[in-house]
Amino acid sequence: MTTEKAEKKPELIKVDIARPRTYKWSSGKYLGRVYKEALENKKLVANRCPKCKELIWQPAAVCGRCNVEAGEDWVVMSDKGTVVQYTYLVFPLWDPHYGDRLANPYPTATIKLDDDGVFLVHFLEERDPEKLKNVKRVQAVWKEEGRGRGLGDILYFRTIDE
Amino acid sequence: MAEIMQDRVEKLKDLDVFVYHGKIFIPNTYTAGLTGSRFLIELRDNKRIMATRCQACEQVYVPARSVCKYCYGQLTEWVPVSDVGTVETYTVDGHSNGVQPMDPPIIYGIIKLDGATTGLVHMISGVDFEKLAIGMRVKAVFAEKRVGSILDIKYFAPLA
């Protein structure tokens, strides 16, 4: 049995945790349609309630307002909208899906789409705090290659003059 | 089980389902610490499993730890333990999830090495499932290329 004392300058071992955890799930008929249309056609779709005639976002089998089966009255929504409110968090964020650090965080805004009653939370392209105050009308800019993430396939909303 | 799954897959084919492929990837690094580092370096350089010993409590800890869990005394006495041990308990994991170090099915076991008083959690491989038993004798199989990780022990194989 040997007895040894720890060395003065010991080597330290680093433990790396660097394996991605992959998972998949069926997104179902309604949400699946959103992902599919965004990926293949770069369009945002919602279904319309047969009773209140309002758009359901995110699309669902049942209208939350009327509690009736919503059906498949699909509508392609406008990709233009109006900024309702925004916040500019100057802080580096992690993308939890890919572990990348988001180098250029964009201001986050609540955007009211031109279709009634649909509000989205997304990024704005405009990063100048002074100009941000005047941003009213915006339009979606899609990523060149989507990943089938629905709203996540939109890069940000760009300011438009109207 | 496989038939049920196949049946479900067949049914899904007719539906217009969209499969969401997700990935969670948060790479991170931490230090194994002074004691942990020494334990891993011994595995890497000398293919030797080292333990720390508490004389007062008559404990030999594998993997090595710096503080005795009974008397909270600092452990500075290092002793080598055998690479042969006894399976205390085990479980068979047939599920694949991409973060496991081996292809499933994986047998995870707690192995009490000769000379140690605590069990080491590791994998058991190269054994027939019928012969798998608590109390069986296993021996550490070291990896050819060792990097200073607990996986420098590839797995424990049954002693012939």
Interface residues (C-beta under 8 A of the other chain):
Chain A: M1 T2 T3 E4 K5 A6 P10 E11 L12 I13 K14 V15 D16 I17 A18 R19 P20 R21 T22 Y23 K24 W25 S26 S27 G28 K29 L31 G32 R33 Y35 K36 W94 P96 H97 Y98 G99 R147 G148 R149
Chain B: L12 L15 D16 V17 F18 V19 Y20 H21 G22 K23 I24 F25 I26 P27 N28 T29 Y30 T31 A32 G33 L34 G36 S37 R38 L40 I41 T76 E77 W78 V79 P80 N97 G98 V99 G148 S149
